[in-house]
Structures are given as C-alpha cells and as structure tokens.
C-alpha cells in the first residue's frame, strides 16, 4: 500500500496519530494503515483493554491529522 498522499500527511505519521489516540485507553497489539481515499486514511487496529480483545477502525483526515471516526 502506498503510504504517501500527494498533499498531506504520510501513512507513517497517520499510524503514529492513531496509535497515540488508542493508547489512551487500550494496549495496541497491531496497527495497519489500510487505505487512503478521498483525503481520508483508514486505519485498522487490534487492541486489548480491561474488557478484553477488540478491533478498532479509525478514519483520519489527511490535511489536519484529526481523527474523524472510530468504530
């Protein structure tokens, strides 16, 4: 997967943003930037917390680096 957008933040920085966000409440086991489309990065993360194992999917804006959604 191409980890660089033509104008914004690269995929490595997106991974760092997502990891820092998730580490506030979870132990991050695995994280992967899976797609860049229409200025939005999609990130898939496997996490563990006191409630158990889970998966989080994040969407991050390419220009601002702000997290748009977490599922």
N, C-alpha and C positions, 0 to 999 in steps of 0.2 A: 504494500500500500504506500502510496506517495504521502509522505508526512509533511509536505510543504504546500501552503496555499500561495496563490500568486501575489496577494497583497497583505495578508495579516500575519497571525502568529503561527509558528511551525508546530507540527504534531508533538514534538518532544516537550515543548512548553505547555501544550494542552494537557498532556499526560501529567505533568507536574502540578498544574492547576487542579485537575480532577483528584489526584492523589492527596493533596493538601486539604481539599474540601472534605473528602471522605474520611480522612484520618481523624477528623474532629470527633467522630462517633464510632468508627469501625477500625478493625485491623484489615488493611488492604492486602489480599493474598496475591492477586493477579490483576493487572490493568492493561487494557489494549485500546488504542485509538483505531476504530474500525472503519470510519468513513468520513469524508469531507464532501459536503454537498450544499450548494446554495449559501455559502458563507457560514455553515454550521458544522462543527465537528461532533461526531458521535463517539462516545467512549463507553466501553463495556468493562465492568469491574466485578471481581469476585471478592466479597468481603466477609468478615466474621465479627460478630459482636456478642454481647452477653445473651442475646436472644437466638444466637446460632448463625449458621452459614446463610449467605444470601447473595444475590446478584443485583447490581445497580447499573442502570443505563443512564448516562448523562448526555446532555446536549450543551455545547459550549459555543458562544458567539466568537467568530474568527477575528473580528476587529477589536472588541472590547475585552475578550477573555472571560466574560461573565458567564456563569452557569445559567442556562435558560430553563432547563428542566432536569429532574431526577425521577426516575421510575424504579 
